[in-house]
Amino acid sequence: MGGLCMILGGVLAFIPFLLGIMAGRTPDKGIYIYNYFPQNIIIDGKESLAYYLLSVIALALSSFGLYTWNKMMQELVGRKMIDS
């Protein structure tokens, strides 16, 4: 379950980035590209709300997957990967 959550979280985190590139317009010449796409996601309005929700869900799934993996490693190996 934890591995599936980590994979699904990674996919959901990539969707807003991919849609921002595919649906957005191209940057002007000379603009720093790594700042251009996140700024357009924030400005767009309703789409940005969906992007934020997908990102939050992806973060929650990835965190749960990491927590589950840590718990499993503690039982198998006997040492903590992440101190809680």
N, CA, C and O atoms as a CHARMM CRD file, in Angstrom:
* protein
*
  336
    1    1 MET  N      0.81700  -1.19900   0.00000 PROA 1      0.00000
    2    1 MET  CA     0.00000   0.00000   0.00000 PROA 1      0.00000
    3    1 MET  C      0.86000   1.26200   0.00000 PROA 1      0.00000
    4    1 MET  O      0.56200   2.23800  -0.68900 PROA 1      0.00000
    5    2 GLY  N      1.93800   1.21700   0.79300 PROA 2      0.00000
    6    2 GLY  CA     2.80400   2.38100   0.87500 PROA 2      0.00000
    7    2 GLY  C      3.51000   2.67100  -0.44000 PROA 2      0.00000
    8    2 GLY  O      3.63100   3.83100  -0.83400 PROA 2      0.00000
    9    3 GLY  N      3.97500   1.63300  -1.12300 PROA 3      0.00000
   10    3 GLY  CA     4.63800   1.82100  -2.41000 PROA 3      0.00000
   11    3 GLY  C      3.68700   2.37400  -3.45400 PROA 3      0.00000
   12    3 GLY  O      4.05800   3.23100  -4.25600 PROA 3      0.00000
   13    4 LEU  N      2.46700   1.88100  -3.44000 PROA 4      0.00000
   14    4 LEU  CA     1.45400   2.38000  -4.37500 PROA 4      0.00000
   15    4 LEU  C      1.15300   3.85500  -4.11600 PROA 4      0.00000
   16    4 LEU  O      0.98100   4.63100  -5.05600 PROA 4      0.00000
   17    5 CYS  N      1.09100   4.23500  -2.85300 PROA 5      0.00000
   18    5 CYS  CA     0.85200   5.64500  -2.51000 PROA 5      0.00000
   19    5 CYS  C      2.00400   6.52300  -2.96100 PROA 5      0.00000
   20    5 CYS  O      1.78100   7.64800  -3.41000 PROA 5      0.00000
   21    6 MET  N      3.24600   6.02500  -2.85100 PROA 6      0.00000
   22    6 MET  CA     4.38900   6.82400  -3.29200 PROA 6      0.00000
   23    6 MET  C      4.38600   7.00400  -4.80500 PROA 6      0.00000
   24    6 MET  O      4.68900   8.08900  -5.30200 PROA 6      0.00000
   25    7 ILE  N      4.04600   5.94900  -5.54000 PROA 7      0.00000
   26    7 ILE  CA     3.97700   6.04200  -7.00100 PROA 7      0.00000
   27    7 ILE  C      2.84700   6.97400  -7.41900 PROA 7      0.00000
   28    7 ILE  O      3.04200   7.85100  -8.26100 PROA 7      0.00000
   29    8 LEU  N      1.68000   6.79100  -6.84200 PROA 8      0.00000
   30    8 LEU  CA     0.53000   7.63000  -7.17500 PROA 8      0.00000
   31    8 LEU  C      0.78400   9.09300  -6.79700 PROA 8      0.00000
   32    8 LEU  O      0.37600  10.00200  -7.52000 PROA 8      0.00000
   33    9 GLY  N      1.45500   9.31700  -5.67100 PROA 9      0.00000
   34    9 GLY  CA     1.79800  10.68000  -5.27000 PROA 9      0.00000
   35    9 GLY  C      2.74500  11.33400  -6.25700 PROA 9      0.00000
   36    9 GLY  O      2.60100  12.51800  -6.56300 PROA 9      0.00000
   37   10 GLY  N      3.71000  10.58100  -6.75700 PROA 10     0.00000
   38   10 GLY  CA     4.62900  11.11900  -7.75200 PROA 10     0.00000
   39   10 GLY  C      3.94000  11.46600  -9.05800 PROA 10     0.00000
   40   10 GLY  O      4.23700  12.49100  -9.67200 PROA 10     0.00000
   41   11 VAL  N      3.02100  10.61100  -9.48000 PROA 11     0.00000
   42   11 VAL  CA     2.27900  10.88000 -10.71500 PROA 11     0.00000
   43   11 VAL  C      1.38700  12.10200 -10.55200 PROA 11     0.00000
   44   11 VAL  O      1.33700  12.95600 -11.43700 PROA 11     0.00000
   45   12 LEU  N      0.68600  12.19200  -9.43300 PROA 12     0.00000
   46   12 LEU  CA    -0.19100  13.34200  -9.20500 PROA 12     0.00000
   47   12 LEU  C      0.59300  14.64600  -9.06200 PROA 12     0.00000
   48   12 LEU  O      0.08600  15.71200  -9.40900 PROA 12     0.00000
   49   13 ALA  N      1.81500  14.57100  -8.56000 PROA 13     0.00000
   50   13 ALA  CA     2.63100  15.77800  -8.44700 PROA 13     0.00000
   51   13 ALA  C      3.14000  16.23000  -9.81300 PROA 13     0.00000
   52   13 ALA  O      3.39600  17.41700 -10.01600 PROA 13     0.00000
   53   14 PHE  N      3.28700  15.29500 -10.74700 PROA 14     0.00000
   54   14 PHE  CA     3.80800  15.63400 -12.07200 PROA 14     0.00000
   55   14 PHE  C      2.72300  16.21200 -12.98400 PROA 14     0.00000
   56   14 PHE  O      3.03900  16.95500 -13.91300 PROA 14     0.00000
   57   15 ILE  N      1.46400  15.88800 -12.73900 PROA 15     0.00000
   58   15 ILE  CA     0.36700  16.33500 -13.60600 PROA 15     0.00000
   59   15 ILE  C      0.26600  17.86400 -13.69200 PROA 15     0.00000
   60   15 ILE  O      0.17800  18.38100 -14.80500 PROA 15     0.00000
   61   16 PRO  N      0.27400  18.61600 -12.58400 PROA 16     0.00000
   62   16 PRO  CA     0.20300  20.08200 -12.71500 PROA 16     0.00000
   63   16 PRO  C      1.37000  20.67300 -13.49700 PROA 16     0.00000
   64   16 PRO  O      1.19400  21.62100 -14.26200 PROA 16     0.00000
   65   17 PHE  N      2.54400  20.12000 -13.30700 PROA 17     0.00000
   66   17 PHE  CA     3.70900  20.60000 -14.04100 PROA 17     0.00000
   67   17 PHE  C      3.54600  20.33800 -15.53600 PROA 17     0.00000
   68   17 PHE  O      3.82600  21.21300 -16.35600 PROA 17     0.00000
   69   18 LEU  N      3.09800  19.15100 -15.88700 PROA 18     0.00000
   70   18 LEU  CA     2.91500  18.79500 -17.29200 PROA 18     0.00000
   71   18 LEU  C      1.81300  19.63600 -17.93600 PROA 18     0.00000
   72   18 LEU  O      1.97800  20.11900 -19.05700 PROA 18     0.00000
   73   19 LEU  N      0.70300  19.81300 -17.24300 PROA 19     0.00000
   74   19 LEU  CA    -0.37800  20.63800 -17.78600 PROA 19     0.00000
   75   19 LEU  C      0.02800  22.09900 -17.91800 PROA 19     0.00000
   76   19 LEU  O     -0.38500  22.77600 -18.86000 PROA 19     0.00000
   77   20 GLY  N      0.82700  22.58400 -16.99100 PROA 20     0.00000
   78   20 GLY  CA     1.30000  23.95300 -17.07700 PROA 20     0.00000
   79   20 GLY  C      2.16300  24.17900 -18.30600 PROA 20     0.00000
   80   20 GLY  O      2.13000  25.25200 -18.90800 PROA 20     0.00000
   81   21 ILE  N      2.92800  23.17700 -18.67300 PROA 21     0.00000
   82   21 ILE  CA     3.76300  23.29900 -19.86700 PROA 21     0.00000
   83   21 ILE  C      2.93600  23.12500 -21.13000 PROA 21     0.00000
   84   21 ILE  O      3.09800  23.88600 -22.08400 PROA 21     0.00000
   85   22 MET  N      2.04600  22.12700 -21.15100 PROA 22     0.00000
   86   22 MET  CA     1.28900  21.83200 -22.36700 PROA 22     0.00000
   87   22 MET  C      0.18400  22.85800 -22.63100 PROA 22     0.00000
   88   22 MET  O     -0.02700  23.25500 -23.77700 PROA 22     0.00000
   89   23 ALA  N     -0.51500  23.28400 -21.59300 PROA 23     0.00000
   90   23 ALA  CA    -1.64300  24.19600 -21.78400 PROA 23     0.00000
   91   23 ALA  C     -1.23100  25.66300 -21.75900 PROA 23     0.00000
   92   23 ALA  O     -1.95300  26.52500 -22.25900 PROA 23     0.00000
   93   24 GLY  N     -0.07900  25.94000 -21.18300 PROA 24     0.00000
   94   24 GLY  CA     0.35500  27.33100 -21.07900 PROA 24     0.00000
   95   24 GLY  C      0.98700  27.82300 -22.36500 PROA 24     0.00000
   96   24 GLY  O      1.27300  27.05800 -23.28600 PROA 24     0.00000
   97   25 ARG  N      1.18900  29.11200 -22.39000 PROA 25     0.00000
   98   25 ARG  CA     1.83800  29.69300 -23.56200 PROA 25     0.00000
   99   25 ARG  C      3.35700  29.63300 -23.38100 PROA 25     0.00000
  100   25 ARG  O      3.85800  29.37400 -22.28600 PROA 25     0.00000
  101   26 THR  N      4.06000  29.87300 -24.45400 PROA 26     0.00000
  102   26 THR  CA     5.51900  29.80500 -24.40000 PROA 26     0.00000
  103   26 THR  C      6.08300  31.08200 -23.78700 PROA 26     0.00000
  104   26 THR  O      5.50300  32.15700 -23.94000 PROA 26     0.00000
  105   27 PRO  N      7.19300  30.96700 -23.10600 PROA 27     0.00000
  106   27 PRO  CA     7.78100  32.15400 -22.48300 PROA 27     0.00000
  107   27 PRO  C      8.40200  33.08900 -23.51600 PROA 27     0.00000
  108   27 PRO  O      8.78100  32.67400 -24.61100 PROA 27     0.00000
  109   28 ASP  N      8.49300  34.35100 -23.14000 PROA 28     0.00000
  110   28 ASP  CA     9.15800  35.33000 -23.99300 PROA 28     0.00000
  111   28 ASP  C     10.65600  35.05300 -24.01500 PROA 28     0.00000
  112   28 ASP  O     11.19800  34.39100 -23.13000 PROA 28     0.00000
  113   29 LYS  N     11.29400  35.56400 -25.02100 PROA 29     0.00000
  114   29 LYS  CA    12.72300  35.33500 -25.17200 PROA 29     0.00000
  115   29 LYS  C     13.49700  36.04400 -24.05500 PROA 29     0.00000
  116   29 LYS  O     13.27600  37.22100 -23.77200 PROA 29     0.00000
  117   30 GLY  N     14.40200  35.30000 -23.43400 PROA 30     0.00000
  118   30 GLY  CA    15.24500  35.86900 -22.39500 PROA 30     0.00000
  119   30 GLY  C     14.70800  35.73900 -20.97900 PROA 30     0.00000
  120   30 GLY  O     15.35100  36.20300 -20.03700 PROA 30     0.00000
  121   31 ILE  N     13.53800  35.11800 -20.80400 PROA 31     0.00000
  122   31 ILE  CA    12.96000  34.95100 -19.46500 PROA 31     0.00000
  123   31 ILE  C     13.44800  33.62400 -18.88100 PROA 31     0.00000
  124   31 ILE  O     13.55100  32.61800 -19.58200 PROA 31     0.00000
  125   32 TYR  N     13.74100  33.64800 -17.59500 PROA 32     0.00000
  126   32 TYR  CA    14.20100  32.44600 -16.90100 PROA 32     0.00000
  127   32 TYR  C     13.05700  31.43300 -16.85500 PROA 32     0.00000
  128   32 TYR  O     12.02800  31.69300 -16.23200 PROA 32     0.00000
  129   33 ILE  N     13.22700  30.28900 -17.50500 PROA 33     0.00000
  130   33 ILE  CA    12.13100  29.34600 -17.73800 PROA 33     0.00000
  131   33 ILE  C     11.63900  28.68600 -16.45700 PROA 33     0.00000
  132   33 ILE  O     10.45600  28.36000 -16.35700 PROA 33     0.00000
  133   34 TYR  N     12.51000  28.48000 -15.47800 PROA 34     0.00000
  134   34 TYR  CA    12.09600  27.79800 -14.24800 PROA 34     0.00000
  135   34 TYR  C     11.21900  28.67200 -13.35800 PROA 34     0.00000
  136   34 TYR  O     10.52000  28.14900 -12.49100 PROA 34     0.00000
  137   35 ASN  N     11.23700  29.96900 -13.54700 PROA 35     0.00000
  138   35 ASN  CA    10.33100  30.86000 -12.82600 PROA 35     0.00000
  139   35 ASN  C      9.07000  31.16000 -13.62300 PROA 35     0.00000
  140   35 ASN  O      8.04000  31.50300 -13.04300 PROA 35     0.00000
  141   36 TYR  N      9.13600  31.03800 -14.91700 PROA 36     0.00000
  142   36 TYR  CA     8.01500  31.40700 -15.78000 PROA 36     0.00000
  143   36 TYR  C      6.80500  30.49800 -15.57800 PROA 36     0.00000
  144   36 TYR  O      5.69400  30.99300 -15.38500 PROA 36     0.00000
  145   37 PHE  N      6.99700  29.19200 -15.61900 PROA 37     0.00000
  146   37 PHE  CA     5.86800  28.26800 -15.53500 PROA 37     0.00000
  147   37 PHE  C      5.18100  28.27400 -14.16600 PROA 37     0.00000
  148   37 PHE  O      3.95000  28.28300 -14.12300 PROA 37     0.00000
  149   38 PRO  N      5.91300  28.26900 -13.04700 PROA 38     0.00000
  150   38 PRO  CA     5.19900  28.37100 -11.75900 PROA 38     0.00000
  151   38 PRO  C      4.42500  29.67600 -11.58500 PROA 38     0.00000
  152   38 PRO  O      3.35400  29.67500 -10.97800 PROA 38     0.00000
  153   39 GLN  N      4.94600  30.78800 -12.10700 PROA 39     0.00000
  154   39 GLN  CA     4.23400  32.05600 -11.99600 PROA 39     0.00000
  155   39 GLN  C      2.94500  32.03300 -12.80100 PROA 39     0.00000
  156   39 GLN  O      1.94400  32.60200 -12.36800 PROA 39     0.00000
  157   40 ASN  N      2.94500  31.39100 -13.95900 PROA 40     0.00000
  158   40 ASN  CA     1.72500  31.30500 -14.76400 PROA 40     0.00000
  159   40 ASN  C      0.68600  30.39800 -14.12400 PROA 40     0.00000
  160   40 ASN  O     -0.51200  30.63800 -14.27300 PROA 40     0.00000
  161   41 ILE  N      1.11300  29.37600 -13.42600 PROA 41     0.00000
  162   41 ILE  CA     0.16600  28.50200 -12.73400 PROA 41     0.00000
  163   41 ILE  C     -0.54300  29.29300 -11.63200 PROA 41     0.00000
  164   41 ILE  O     -1.74500  29.12400 -11.42400 PROA 41     0.00000
  165   42 ILE  N      0.18300  30.14000 -10.93700 PROA 42     0.00000
  166   42 ILE  CA    -0.40400  30.92900  -9.85000 PROA 42     0.00000
  167   42 ILE  C     -1.37500  31.97100 -10.39600 PROA 42     0.00000
  168   42 ILE  O     -2.40700  32.22500  -9.77500 PROA 42     0.00000
  169   43 ILE  N     -1.07700  32.57000 -11.52300 PROA 43     0.00000
  170   43 ILE  CA    -1.88200  33.66400 -12.07300 PROA 43     0.00000
  171   43 ILE  C     -3.18700  33.17500 -12.69500 PROA 43     0.00000
  172   43 ILE  O     -4.16600  33.92100 -12.70400 PROA 43     0.00000
  173   44 ASP  N     -3.23600  31.95000 -13.21400 PROA 44     0.00000
  174   44 ASP  CA    -4.33500  31.49600 -14.06300 PROA 44     0.00000
  175   44 ASP  C     -5.71400  31.41000 -13.40500 PROA 44     0.00000
  176   44 ASP  O     -6.70200  31.49800 -14.13500 PROA 44     0.00000
  177   45 GLY  N     -5.85700  31.25200 -12.13100 PROA 45     0.00000
  178   45 GLY  CA    -7.17800  31.26600 -11.51300 PROA 45     0.00000
  179   45 GLY  C     -7.69300  29.88600 -11.15500 PROA 45     0.00000
  180   45 GLY  O     -7.09500  29.20100 -10.32400 PROA 45     0.00000
  181   46 LYS  N     -8.80300  29.46100 -11.77200 PROA 46     0.00000
  182   46 LYS  CA    -9.44200  28.19800 -11.41500 PROA 46     0.00000
  183   46 LYS  C     -8.53100  27.00700 -11.64700 PROA 46     0.00000
  184   46 LYS  O     -8.53200  26.05500 -10.86600 PROA 46     0.00000
  185   47 GLU  N     -7.75400  27.05800 -12.71900 PROA 47     0.00000
  186   47 GLU  CA    -6.84100  25.94900 -12.97000 PROA 47     0.00000
  187   47 GLU  C     -5.81400  25.82500 -11.85100 PROA 47     0.00000
  188   47 GLU  O     -5.41500  24.72200 -11.47700 PROA 47     0.00000
  189   48 SER  N     -5.39500  26.96300 -11.32600 PROA 48     0.00000
  190   48 SER  CA    -4.38600  26.91500 -10.28000 PROA 48     0.00000
  191   48 SER  C     -4.93800  26.26000  -9.01500 PROA 48     0.00000
  192   48 SER  O     -4.18300  25.61400  -8.28800 PROA 48     0.00000
  193   49 LEU  N     -6.22000  26.40800  -8.73500 PROA 49     0.00000
  194   49 LEU  CA    -6.81600  25.74100  -7.58400 PROA 49     0.00000
  195   49 LEU  C     -6.74500  24.22600  -7.75700 PROA 49     0.00000
  196   49 LEU  O     -6.41600  23.50700  -6.81300 PROA 49     0.00000
  197   50 ALA  N     -7.04800  23.74400  -8.94700 PROA 50     0.00000
  198   50 ALA  CA    -6.94300  22.30500  -9.21700 PROA 50     0.00000
  199   50 ALA  C     -5.49200  21.84200  -9.09900 PROA 50     0.00000
  200   50 ALA  O     -5.23100  20.75300  -8.58800 PROA 50     0.00000
  201   51 TYR  N     -4.55100  22.65700  -9.56700 PROA 51     0.00000
  202   51 TYR  CA    -3.13500  22.30700  -9.46900 PROA 51     0.00000
  203   51 TYR  C     -2.71000  22.20800  -8.00300 PROA 51     0.00000
  204   51 TYR  O     -1.99300  21.28700  -7.61500 PROA 51     0.00000
  205   52 TYR  N     -3.16500  23.17500  -7.19100 PROA 52     0.00000
  206   52 TYR  CA    -2.82100  23.14100  -5.77500 PROA 52     0.00000
  207   52 TYR  C     -3.42500  21.92500  -5.08500 PROA 52     0.00000
  208   52 TYR  O     -2.76300  21.28000  -4.27200 PROA 52     0.00000
  209   53 LEU  N     -4.66800  21.61000  -5.40200 PROA 53     0.00000
  210   53 LEU  CA    -5.29900  20.43700  -4.78500 PROA 53     0.00000
  211   53 LEU  C     -4.58500  19.15300  -5.17800 PROA 53     0.00000
  212   53 LEU  O     -4.36700  18.28400  -4.33400 PROA 53     0.00000
  213   54 LEU  N     -4.22100  19.02300  -6.44100 PROA 54     0.00000
  214   54 LEU  CA    -3.46900  17.84300  -6.87500 PROA 54     0.00000
  215   54 LEU  C     -2.12300  17.76500  -6.15800 PROA 54     0.00000
  216   54 LEU  O     -1.68700  16.68200  -5.76800 PROA 54     0.00000
  217   55 SER  N     -1.47800  18.89500  -5.98800 PROA 55     0.00000
  218   55 SER  CA    -0.18000  18.90900  -5.30900 PROA 55     0.00000
  219   55 SER  C     -0.30900  18.52300  -3.84200 PROA 55     0.00000
  220   55 SER  O      0.53400  17.79600  -3.31600 PROA 55     0.00000
  221   56 VAL  N     -1.35300  19.00100  -3.17800 PROA 56     0.00000
  222   56 VAL  CA    -1.56700  18.66100  -1.76600 PROA 56     0.00000
  223   56 VAL  C     -1.88100  17.18000  -1.60800 PROA 56     0.00000
  224   56 VAL  O     -1.35700  16.52900  -0.70400 PROA 56     0.00000
  225   57 ILE  N     -2.72600  16.64600  -2.47400 PROA 57     0.00000
  226   57 ILE  CA    -3.04800  15.21400  -2.42600 PROA 57     0.00000
  227   57 ILE  C     -1.79900  14.38500  -2.70700 PROA 57     0.00000
  228   57 ILE  O     -1.57100  13.36500  -2.05800 PROA 57     0.00000
  229   58 ALA  N     -0.99400  14.81700  -3.66900 PROA 58     0.00000
  230   58 ALA  CA     0.24200  14.10100  -3.99500 PROA 58     0.00000
  231   58 ALA  C      1.20500  14.11000  -2.81300 PROA 58     0.00000
  232   58 ALA  O      1.84100  13.09800  -2.52100 PROA 58     0.00000
  233   59 LEU  N      1.31200  15.23500  -2.14000 PROA 59     0.00000
  234   59 LEU  CA     2.18700  15.31800  -0.97900 PROA 59     0.00000
  235   59 LEU  C      1.69900  14.42100   0.15700 PROA 59     0.00000
  236   59 LEU  O      2.49700  13.76600   0.82700 PROA 59     0.00000
  237   60 ALA  N      0.39300  14.39700   0.36600 PROA 60     0.00000
  238   60 ALA  CA    -0.17100  13.53900   1.41700 PROA 60     0.00000
  239   60 ALA  C      0.06000  12.06200   1.09700 PROA 60     0.00000
  240   60 ALA  O      0.42000  11.28900   1.98500 PROA 60     0.00000
  241   61 LEU  N     -0.14100  11.66600  -0.14600 PROA 61     0.00000
  242   61 LEU  CA     0.08300  10.27300  -0.53400 PROA 61     0.00000
  243   61 LEU  C      1.55800   9.89000  -0.40900 PROA 61     0.00000
  244   61 LEU  O      1.88500   8.80700   0.07500 PROA 61     0.00000
  245   62 SER  N      2.43300  10.77500  -0.84200 PROA 62     0.00000
  246   62 SER  CA     3.86900  10.49300  -0.74000 PROA 62     0.00000
  247   62 SER  C      4.30300  10.40800   0.72400 PROA 62     0.00000
  248   62 SER  O      5.11700   9.55400   1.07500 PROA 62     0.00000
  249   63 SER  N      3.77800  11.26900   1.56800 PROA 63     0.00000
  250   63 SER  CA     4.11200  11.23100   2.99300 PROA 63     0.00000
  251   63 SER  C      3.61800   9.94900   3.63700 PROA 63     0.00000
  252   63 SER  O      4.33300   9.34200   4.43500 PROA 63     0.00000
  253   64 PHE  N      2.41000   9.53000   3.30200 PROA 64     0.00000
  254   64 PHE  CA     1.88900   8.27900   3.84800 PROA 64     0.00000
  255   64 PHE  C      2.71500   7.09900   3.36800 PROA 64     0.00000
  256   64 PHE  O      2.99000   6.18100   4.14100 PROA 64     0.00000
  257   65 GLY  N      3.11600   7.11000   2.09800 PROA 65     0.00000
  258   65 GLY  CA     3.94700   6.03300   1.57400 PROA 65     0.00000
  259   65 GLY  C      5.29400   5.96400   2.26600 PROA 65     0.00000
  260   65 GLY  O      5.78300   4.87400   2.56000 PROA 65     0.00000
  261   66 LEU  N      5.90300   7.11700   2.53200 PROA 66     0.00000
  262   66 LEU  CA     7.18300   7.15500   3.23000 PROA 66     0.00000
  263   66 LEU  C      7.02900   6.70100   4.68100 PROA 66     0.00000
  264   66 LEU  O      7.89200   5.99600   5.20500 PROA 66     0.00000
  265   67 TYR  N      5.95600   7.09300   5.31900 PROA 67     0.00000
  266   67 TYR  CA     5.68300   6.65600   6.69100 PROA 67     0.00000
  267   67 TYR  C      5.50500   5.13900   6.74900 PROA 67     0.00000
  268   67 TYR  O      6.04300   4.48100   7.64000 PROA 67     0.00000
  269   68 THR  N      4.75800   4.59300   5.80900 PROA 68     0.00000
  270   68 THR  CA     4.53100   3.14800   5.76700 PROA 68     0.00000
  271   68 THR  C      5.82800   2.40500   5.49500 PROA 68     0.00000
  272   68 THR  O      6.09200   1.36800   6.10400 PROA 68     0.00000
  273   69 TRP  N      6.64200   2.93000   4.57900 PROA 69     0.00000
  274   69 TRP  CA     7.91800   2.29900   4.26100 PROA 69     0.00000
  275   69 TRP  C      8.84900   2.32500   5.47800 PROA 69     0.00000
  276   69 TRP  O      9.54200   1.34500   5.74900 PROA 69     0.00000
  277   70 ASN  N      8.86500   3.43400   6.20300 PROA 70     0.00000
  278   70 ASN  CA     9.68400   3.53700   7.40900 PROA 70     0.00000
  279   70 ASN  C      9.23600   2.51900   8.45700 PROA 70     0.00000
  280   70 ASN  O     10.06100   1.87000   9.10100 PROA 70     0.00000
  281   71 LYS  N      7.93600   2.39100   8.61500 PROA 71     0.00000
  282   71 LYS  CA     7.40800   1.43500   9.60200 PROA 71     0.00000
  283   71 LYS  C      7.78500   0.00200   9.22800 PROA 71     0.00000
  284   71 LYS  O      8.15000  -0.79500  10.09200 PROA 71     0.00000
  285   72 MET  N      7.69600  -0.32000   7.93900 PROA 72     0.00000
  286   72 MET  CA     8.05500  -1.65800   7.47500 PROA 72     0.00000
  287   72 MET  C      9.55300  -1.91600   7.67300 PROA 72     0.00000
  288   72 MET  O      9.94300  -3.00800   8.08700 PROA 72     0.00000
  289   73 MET  N     10.39000  -0.92100   7.38000 PROA 73     0.00000
  290   73 MET  CA    11.83200  -1.09100   7.54400 PROA 73     0.00000
  291   73 MET  C     12.21300  -1.24900   9.01400 PROA 73     0.00000
  292   73 MET  O     13.15900  -1.96800   9.33500 PROA 73     0.00000
  293   74 GLN  N     11.48800  -0.58400   9.90300 PROA 74     0.00000
  294   74 GLN  CA    11.75900  -0.74200  11.32900 PROA 74     0.00000
  295   74 GLN  C     11.47000  -2.16600  11.77800 PROA 74     0.00000
  296   74 GLN  O     12.20500  -2.72100  12.59400 PROA 74     0.00000
  297   75 GLU  N     10.41100  -2.76100  11.25500 PROA 75     0.00000
  298   75 GLU  CA    10.05700  -4.12900  11.63000 PROA 75     0.00000
  299   75 GLU  C     11.02400  -5.14100  11.02600 PROA 75     0.00000
  300   75 GLU  O     11.38400  -6.11400  11.68800 PROA 75     0.00000
  301   76 LEU  N     11.45500  -4.92900   9.76900 PROA 76     0.00000
  302   76 LEU  CA    12.32500  -5.89000   9.10200 PROA 76     0.00000
  303   76 LEU  C     13.78100  -5.77600   9.55100 PROA 76     0.00000
  304   76 LEU  O     14.40600  -6.78700   9.87200 PROA 76     0.00000
  305   77 VAL  N     14.31400  -4.59400   9.57500 PROA 77     0.00000
  306   77 VAL  CA    15.73100  -4.39100   9.82800 PROA 77     0.00000
  307   77 VAL  C     15.99700  -4.12500  11.31400 PROA 77     0.00000
  308   77 VAL  O     17.03800  -4.51500  11.84300 PROA 77     0.00000
  309   78 GLY  N     15.08300  -3.48500  11.95400 PROA 78     0.00000
  310   78 GLY  CA    15.24000  -3.19400  13.37100 PROA 78     0.00000
  311   78 GLY  C     15.86400  -1.83700  13.65400 PROA 78     0.00000
  312   78 GLY  O     16.16600  -1.52600  14.80600 PROA 78     0.00000
  313   79 ARG  N     16.06100  -1.02600  12.62500 PROA 79     0.00000
  314   79 ARG  CA    16.60000   0.31900  12.85600 PROA 79     0.00000
  315   79 ARG  C     15.67100   1.34900  12.20400 PROA 79     0.00000
  316   79 ARG  O     14.93700   1.04800  11.26300 PROA 79     0.00000
  317   80 LYS  N     15.72800   2.53600  12.72400 PROA 80     0.00000
  318   80 LYS  CA    14.84500   3.59300  12.23400 PROA 80     0.00000
  319   80 LYS  C     15.47600   4.28700  11.02600 PROA 80     0.00000
  320   80 LYS  O     16.64500   4.67200  11.06700 PROA 80     0.00000
  321   81 MET  N     14.71000   4.44200   9.96700 PROA 81     0.00000
  322   81 MET  CA    15.16100   5.22700   8.82000 PROA 81     0.00000
  323   81 MET  C     14.90000   6.70400   9.09100 PROA 81     0.00000
  324   81 MET  O     15.69500   7.56900   8.72400 PROA 81     0.00000
  325   82 ILE  N     13.77700   6.97400   9.73700 PROA 82     0.00000
  326   82 ILE  CA    13.39700   8.34000  10.09700 PROA 82     0.00000
  327   82 ILE  C     13.04600   8.32100  11.58100 PROA 82     0.00000
  328   82 ILE  O     12.20100   7.53600  12.01300 PROA 82     0.00000
  329   83 ASP  N     13.68700   9.17600  12.35200 PROA 83     0.00000
  330   83 ASP  CA    13.38700   9.24200  13.77800 PROA 83     0.00000
  331   83 ASP  C     12.07300   9.96300  13.97400 PROA 83     0.00000
  332   83 ASP  O     11.84500  11.02300  13.39100 PROA 83     0.00000
  333   84 SER  N     11.21800   9.39700  14.78400 PROA 84     0.00000
  334   84 SER  CA     9.92400  10.04800  15.03000 PROA 84     0.00000
  335   84 SER  C      9.79200  10.47500  16.46700 PROA 84     0.00000
  336   84 SER  O      8.76700  11.03900  16.85200 PROA 84     0.00000
